[in-house]
């Protein structure tokens, strides 16, 4: 407790360490200089945050470079085309070499008009903006809704309703037989 009190030099009475005057005689205590810490000591506590921000920046830059060179950034984004499957064809034949300039992206074109067929939503079906469960939900089909599908890739149908493309639905949620629809 010795550190939380100070003693008056005039009357000897004890006062709190934050007091500016003695409670007994009113003698004014000399002000103590403020302790200053070095700026380097304060910056040290932010070092883990700076390191994390640097790692995130390096990850984002490497992902952008991989996307710019035409290589897939993650395994779930790549697709293998099986022989005989219905696929959208792209005008880019192969990924460019590392260091080469990437060709300007062109819109997807198909060799022939895709075969369209009607399928029925078997259950509540989320239609996403890309062929992945990580894509954002664009619409929800109710059981029994009939949609037009025109291409199947990696297990995802491209879905259109009344001539407007909604997005992509997983193949397990769409059926050809109305009897398979869950009530």
Buried (B, 14 or more C-beta within 10 A) or exposed (E): EEEEEBEBEEEEEBBEEEBEEBEEEEBEBEEEEEEEEEEEEEEEEEEEEEEEEEEEEEEEEEEEEBEEBBBEEEEEBEEEEEEEEBBBBEEBEEEBEEEEEBEEEEEEEEEEEBEEEEBBBBBEBBBBEEBEEEBEEBBEBEBEBEBBBBBBBBEBBBBBBEEEEBBBBBBEBBBEEEEEBEE
